[in-house]
């Protein structure tokens, strides 16, 4: 019998397939209303991946959050993570 992949395994596979990124290390950080993972890439970049509940995160809400984060990143006094687009430029 084939077992289903865990959320972490599925998330890692998505990063590699949809974003074309090579993952060196993938570590669960926390679970709250979302699940957070630290993702270390083979090129040395470090990312945080947030996996949310589909019912709680509509596409419109996610687009607003990405726009807000992108706006906050323009403040030189804040050190925030940048949203990472897919190879075709999608952020959500």
Secondary structure by P-SEA (a helix, b strand, c coil): ccccccaaaaaaaaaaacccccccbbbbcccccbbbbbbbcccbbbbbbbbbccccccaaaaaaaaaaaaaaaacccccccccccccccccc
